[in-house]
Amino acid sequence: MKTIEISDVTLRLAEGGGALSFKERVEIARTLDRLGVDQIELPALKDDKGDVLRNKTIASVVTSARLAAAVGLTEESVEAAWDSVKGARRPVLHVMLPASSVQMEYVCHKKAPAMLELAKSLVARARYFTEHVELSVLDATRAEEDFLCRLLAEAAAAGAAVTVCDSAGIMTPDECALFVRSLLEKVPGLGKVRLGVELSDGLRMSAACAAAAIDAGASVVKAAITPMGVPSTQDLAAYLTARGEGKGLRWNLRTTELTRAAGQLQWMMQTQRSGGSPFDNGVDDTGTTVCLTGGDSIDEMVKVVRHLGYDLSEEDNARVYEAFQRIAAKKHFVSARELDAIVASAAMQVPSVYRIASYVITCGNMTSAMANLTLEKDGEKQQGVCAGDGPIDAAFLAIEQIIGHHYELADYQIQTVTEGREAMGSALVKLRSNGKLYSGNGISTDVIGASIRAYISALNKIVYEGRGGKEEAL
């Protein structure tokens, strides 16, 4: 029996859109791992702090699949990628290089001999850290045959897995099968390593091409569980289920769970909005079922705080635990949402860099919500005017306009704290900066005002910590 492996490229290709939140990326990786895909691919690092933390977090939740981190075009990028995924159970370093003359000149500004040397050096550097290395040859179907064979032979000799890509997506199934067979014949070393294919869906035939490549000798197919212009995992599963046993193929994918999981992830990917709204991806309820009692120790509370996404100092943990004990003494348990509010009010209390000078919010069923908001920073007033899908969305957009920065809104909560016509409302805002959570709390008889105060509270914490030797660009 021949094992066919599925390497999922959802997270690697989704990075181009830039709209997935930190937690959504982690949840996608967790779901793919649960489905039994053989490899999960991550994009190359761009933002050192945020991307490294993302990779490390994903590495901690992926327990079965290989985790492949793409490297850049320098040996330094290989080490950085390795540091971000070395905690994974099965880490892989993924070298991706073009092979066609046009792409080598455009992407790397190199001719064939220099590109061959670059490939050898990157693979060798990756092999220094791990034996699990993959070379993806981009635009392989339009490369000069002699150069392509030399490149694949060098990679195979170094022990790297090899993937050939039809980046243009113009091959038919017959041509794809012939291409794979030809490479296996001309590069004998390919038979000793995993040979994969990544097929773009330019002709809407990528799934058929993948089936032909498998028949021709490929053992790995790059796929995505959501529409990404490559074969869908669902189509491959249908092919393997219908014809795999007859062709002597086996696979690890849990096909019975695939339809439900695919629906969930497609919903997650399609609920993104354009325009850079703070509410691009909704808010998160992760961990809301967790609760603590007054008998829990500070260590147990710290575990829950970390589960919620916070990385607090020992001093802040002590402040939060003290406030937690006061609340726990008055009731049977403290929920995760209540602990969120405690963290927002007790941890990292900082001076106010930004202060609210004034705000005017207009909205109605016949007009878009508008926010005219003025903040004061270092004695200077700055004004922002924005429209939004609602009054709070408009207010948050106006703040972002003033500060000139968009932060991921990790969570947003509102609740009443008193009763009656003059009831006070409490708002909790959690912002993520460089992968770290900062929460702010605001109280007002006006829910919009409470929300603005909560956002400014979280923002001030980000700015304050940035000024402590790591100046935030605001």
Solvent accessible surface area in square Angstrom, and as a share of the most:
residue,aa,sasa,rsa
1,M,142,0.63
2,K,64,0.27
3,T,44,0.26
4,I,0,0.00
5,E,29,0.13
6,I,2,0.01
7,S,0,0.00
8,D,0,0.00
9,V,0,0.00
10,T,0,0.00
11,L,6,0.03
12,R,25,0.09
13,L,58,0.29
14,A,11,0.09
15,E,30,0.14
16,G,75,0.72
17,G,65,0.62
18,G,51,0.49
19,A,26,0.20
20,L,11,0.05
21,S,14,0.09
22,F,19,0.08
23,K,42,0.18
24,E,22,0.10
25,R,37,0.14
26,V,11,0.06
27,E,60,0.27
28,I,0,0.00
29,A,0,0.00
30,R,97,0.35
31,T,3,0.02
32,L,0,0.00
33,D,11,0.06
34,R,100,0.36
35,L,1,0.01
36,G,12,0.12
37,V,3,0.02
38,D,14,0.07
39,Q,2,0.01
40,I,1,0.00
41,E,0,0.00
42,L,1,0.01
43,P,11,0.07
44,A,34,0.26
45,L,40,0.20
46,K,150,0.64
47,D,69,0.36
48,D,104,0.54
49,K,103,0.44
50,G,13,0.12
51,D,16,0.08
52,V,38,0.22
53,L,65,0.32
54,R,5,0.02
55,N,1,0.00
56,K,101,0.43
57,T,37,0.21
58,I,0,0.00
59,A,6,0.04
60,S,85,0.55
61,V,32,0.19
62,V,5,0.03
63,T,84,0.49
64,S,58,0.37
65,A,3,0.02
66,R,15,0.05
67,L,1,0.00
68,A,0,0.00
69,A,1,0.01
70,A,5,0.04
71,V,10,0.06
72,G,24,0.23
73,L,73,0.36
74,T,71,0.41
75,E,79,0.35
76,E,127,0.57
77,S,29,0.19
78,V,0,0.00
79,E,73,0.33
80,A,42,0.32
81,A,2,0.01
82,W,41,0.15
83,D,57,0.29
84,S,1,0.01
85,V,0,0.00
86,K,113,0.48
87,G,67,0.65
88,A,9,0.07
89,R,168,0.61
90,R,95,0.35
91,P,18,0.11
92,V,0,0.00
93,L,0,0.00
94,H,0,0.00
95,V,0,0.00
96,M,38,0.17
97,L,0,0.00
98,P,3,0.02
99,A,1,0.01
100,S,6,0.04
101,S,57,0.37
102,V,112,0.64
103,Q,58,0.26
104,M,8,0.04
105,E,70,0.31
106,Y,166,0.63
107,V,68,0.39
108,C,13,0.08
109,H,149,0.66
110,K,68,0.29
111,K,137,0.58
112,A,33,0.26
113,P,94,0.59
114,A,44,0.34
115,M,0,0.00
116,L,7,0.03
117,E,101,0.45
118,L,26,0.13
119,A,4,0.03
120,K,81,0.34
121,S,40,0.26
122,L,1,0.00
123,V,4,0.02
124,A,61,0.47
125,R,68,0.25
126,A,0,0.00
127,R,93,0.34
128,Y,160,0.61
129,F,45,0.19
130,T,16,0.09
131,E,115,0.52
132,H,86,0.38
133,V,4,0.02
134,E,5,0.02
135,L,1,0.00
136,S,0,0.00
137,V,0,0.00
138,L,52,0.26
139,D,4,0.02
140,A,1,0.01
141,T,37,0.22
142,R,134,0.49
143,A,18,0.14
144,E,118,0.53
145,E,89,0.40
146,D,111,0.57
147,F,13,0.05
148,L,3,0.02
149,C,20,0.12
150,R,140,0.51
151,L,2,0.01
152,L,0,0.00
153,A,44,0.34
154,E,66,0.30
155,A,3,0.03
156,A,12,0.09
157,A,91,0.71
158,A,39,0.30
159,G,36,0.35
160,A,0,0.00
161,A,9,0.07
162,V,1,0.01
163,T,3,0.02
164,V,3,0.02
165,C,3,0.02
166,D,5,0.02
167,S,52,0.34
168,A,30,0.23
169,G,3,0.02
170,I,101,0.51
171,M,21,0.09
172,T,48,0.28
173,P,30,0.19
174,D,119,0.61
175,E,88,0.39
176,C,1,0.01
177,A,10,0.07
178,L,121,0.60
179,F,41,0.17
180,V,1,0.00
181,R,112,0.41
182,S,26,0.17
183,L,4,0.02
184,L,49,0.24
185,E,135,0.61
186,K,103,0.44
187,V,3,0.02
188,P,105,0.66
189,G,26,0.25
190,L,1,0.01
191,G,63,0.61
192,K,182,0.77
193,V,30,0.17
194,R,74,0.27
195,L,5,0.03
196,G,1,0.01
197,V,2,0.01
198,E,20,0.09
199,L,6,0.03
200,S,34,0.22
201,D,35,0.18
202,G,46,0.44
203,L,83,0.41
204,R,192,0.70
205,M,71,0.32
206,S,5,0.04
207,A,32,0.25
208,A,49,0.38
209,C,5,0.03
210,A,0,0.00
211,A,15,0.12
212,A,16,0.13
213,A,0,0.00
214,I,4,0.02
215,D,76,0.40
216,A,11,0.08
217,G,29,0.28
218,A,0,0.00
219,S,24,0.15
220,V,9,0.05
221,V,0,0.00
222,K,0,0.00
223,A,0,0.00
224,A,1,0.01
225,I,1,0.00
226,T,4,0.02
227,P,103,0.65
228,M,45,0.20
229,G,43,0.42
230,V,17,0.10
231,P,2,0.01
232,S,31,0.20
233,T,1,0.00
234,Q,50,0.22
235,D,74,0.38
236,L,3,0.01
237,A,6,0.05
238,A,64,0.49
239,Y,44,0.17
240,L,1,0.00
241,T,89,0.51
242,A,82,0.63
243,R,130,0.47
244,G,0,0.00
245,E,146,0.66
246,G,80,0.76
247,K,78,0.33
248,G,24,0.23
249,L,10,0.05
250,R,130,0.47
251,W,66,0.23
252,N,86,0.44
253,L,12,0.06
254,R,116,0.42
255,T,47,0.27
256,T,132,0.77
257,E,53,0.24
258,L,8,0.04
259,T,113,0.66
260,R,134,0.49
261,A,1,0.01
262,A,4,0.03
263,G,39,0.38
264,Q,87,0.39
265,L,3,0.01
266,Q,48,0.21
267,W,169,0.59
268,M,26,0.12
269,M,27,0.12
270,Q,126,0.56
271,T,54,0.31
272,Q,55,0.25
273,R,89,0.33
274,S,101,0.65
275,G,73,0.70
276,G,33,0.32
277,S,0,0.00
278,P,6,0.04
279,F,48,0.20
280,D,19,0.10
281,N,36,0.18
282,G,39,0.37
283,V,69,0.40
284,D,37,0.19
285,D,84,0.44
286,T,70,0.41
287,G,13,0.12
288,T,47,0.27
289,T,129,0.75
290,V,44,0.25
291,C,72,0.43
292,L,11,0.05
293,T,63,0.37
294,G,34,0.33
295,G,78,0.75
296,D,30,0.16
297,S,51,0.33
298,I,64,0.32
299,D,95,0.49
300,E,78,0.35
301,M,0,0.00
302,V,18,0.10
303,K,141,0.60
304,V,17,0.10
305,V,1,0.01
306,R,154,0.56
307,H,103,0.46
308,L,6,0.03
309,G,28,0.27
310,Y,6,0.02
311,D,93,0.48
312,L,35,0.17
313,S,63,0.40
314,E,155,0.70
315,E,110,0.49
316,D,13,0.07
317,N,14,0.07
318,A,52,0.41
319,R,100,0.36
320,V,0,0.00
321,Y,49,0.19
322,E,105,0.47
323,A,12,0.10
324,F,0,0.00
325,Q,58,0.26
326,R,140,0.51
327,I,65,0.33
328,A,8,0.06
329,A,91,0.71
330,K,173,0.73
331,K,81,0.34
332,H,166,0.74
333,F,96,0.40
334,V,1,0.01
335,S,25,0.16
336,A,2,0.02
337,R,89,0.32
338,E,50,0.22
339,L,1,0.01
340,D,5,0.02
341,A,25,0.19
342,I,14,0.07
343,V,3,0.02
344,A,3,0.02
345,S,65,0.42
346,A,16,0.13
347,A,2,0.02
348,M,37,0.16
349,Q,108,0.48
350,V,32,0.18
351,P,87,0.55
352,S,49,0.31
353,V,16,0.09
354,Y,4,0.02
355,R,135,0.49
356,I,44,0.22
357,A,44,0.34
358,S,59,0.38
359,Y,61,0.23
360,V,93,0.54
361,I,37,0.19
362,T,75,0.44
363,C,77,0.46
364,G,44,0.42
365,N,146,0.75
366,M,176,0.79
367,T,86,0.50
368,S,70,0.45
369,A,6,0.05
370,M,74,0.33
371,A,0,0.00
372,N,57,0.29
373,L,0,0.00
374,T,20,0.11
375,L,1,0.00
376,E,55,0.25
377,K,32,0.13
378,D,111,0.57
379,G,64,0.61
380,E,110,0.49
381,K,133,0.56
382,Q,52,0.23
383,Q,114,0.51
384,G,1,0.01
385,V,67,0.38
386,C,26,0.16
387,A,52,0.40
388,G,14,0.13
389,D,112,0.58
390,G,17,0.16
391,P,37,0.23
392,I,29,0.14
393,D,8,0.04
394,A,0,0.00
395,A,0,0.00
396,F,0,0.00
397,L,28,0.14
398,A,0,0.00
399,I,0,0.00
400,E,16,0.07
401,Q,97,0.43
402,I,21,0.11
403,I,7,0.04
404,G,63,0.61
405,H,69,0.31
406,H,86,0.38
407,Y,5,0.02
408,E,46,0.21
409,L,10,0.05
410,A,6,0.05
411,D,6,0.03
412,Y,31,0.12
413,Q,25,0.11
414,I,89,0.45
415,Q,106,0.47
416,T,105,0.61
417,V,74,0.42
418,T,64,0.37
419,E,169,0.76
420,G,58,0.56
421,R,242,0.88
422,E,137,0.61
423,A,25,0.20
424,M,64,0.28
425,G,8,0.07
426,S,9,0.06
427,A,1,0.01
428,L,6,0.03
429,V,0,0.00
430,K,4,0.02
431,L,0,0.00
432,R,18,0.07
433,S,9,0.06
434,N,67,0.34
435,G,9,0.08
436,K,56,0.24
437,L,5,0.03
438,Y,16,0.06
439,S,4,0.02
440,G,0,0.00
441,N,37,0.19
442,G,4,0.03
443,I,86,0.44
444,S,17,0.11
445,T,84,0.49
446,D,55,0.28
447,V,64,0.37
448,I,36,0.18
449,G,0,0.00
450,A,1,0.00
451,S,0,0.00
452,I,0,0.00
453,R,108,0.39
454,A,0,0.00
455,Y,0,0.00
456,I,8,0.04
457,S,31,0.20
458,A,0,0.00
459,L,0,0.00
460,N,8,0.04
461,K,10,0.04
462,I,3,0.01
463,V,4,0.02
464,Y,102,0.39
465,E,44,0.20
466,G,6,0.05
467,R,104,0.38
468,G,61,0.58
469,G,75,0.72
470,K,109,0.46
471,E,124,0.56
472,E,30,0.13
473,A,90,0.70
474,L,55,0.27
